[in-house]
Amino acid sequence: MTTNVQPLFTEVYNNLTTTLNLDSIFDPTTGVLTGLDCRLLGEDGVNMKEAFCVNSYNRIFFDLVVVGIMSFGMFLMVCCILCFNVRHYQHYLHTKGKG
């Protein structure tokens, strides 16, 4: 998206100022919208995309990895508890039958 958006805003800015002669409106120093540079809007769009999309994707991926590790740990814990209790119960039955 970075390679597509920034040149697009630069091209739109150049087209507006040259073909339609809108320099009196879009000129960053003397135009009606003083201080507004359309190229800056393109950079803001890229920054917004990086802030929301990239960080959200990274966070979701990290959460999935953490949940997967926790699920494996809980599964292993349940298996160990089950095996321990089965052995304990069998031992209890064995000692009770002898006693």
Protein Blocks (a to p, Z undefined) as FASTA:
>chain_A
ZZmmmmmmmmmmmmmmmmnopmlmmpmklmmkgoiafklmmmmmmmmmmmmmmmmmmmmm
mmmmmmmmmmmmmmmmmmmmmmmmmmmmmmmmmmmmmZZ
